[in-house]
Amino acid sequence: MNTLTPMILNAKAISMNLDDTENDIVTVSCMCCAATFEGFSESQANDCASEYDPETRELTGYYGSTLIDLETHFVSPKIDMPHAIGNVCDPCIAKMMKNDGLILISAF
């Protein structure tokens, strides 16, 4: 019987840890406009799931982006972007598209 007790204690500890994290709300912020979105991961939220790389000026959309999911775009130099890696929301991407500021590089 003693060999089963640690396993039962570990299972209780694990379930308590999971319960503690269920109430945590993750937010994702857009680096361009500072809007925040409720995330489903640390770096992705519905309408805010695209990442900008300042070294290449590439904007890559991931699951959650309704505009460029699974696409990579070059951001034109005429679009003023922060010099940092970060998330960009769909409303900001829509503005870039309206100003002809994105050039499609690849679609997965």
Order of alpha helices (4+ residues) and beta strands (2+ residues): alpha-beta-beta-beta-beta-beta-beta-alpha-beta
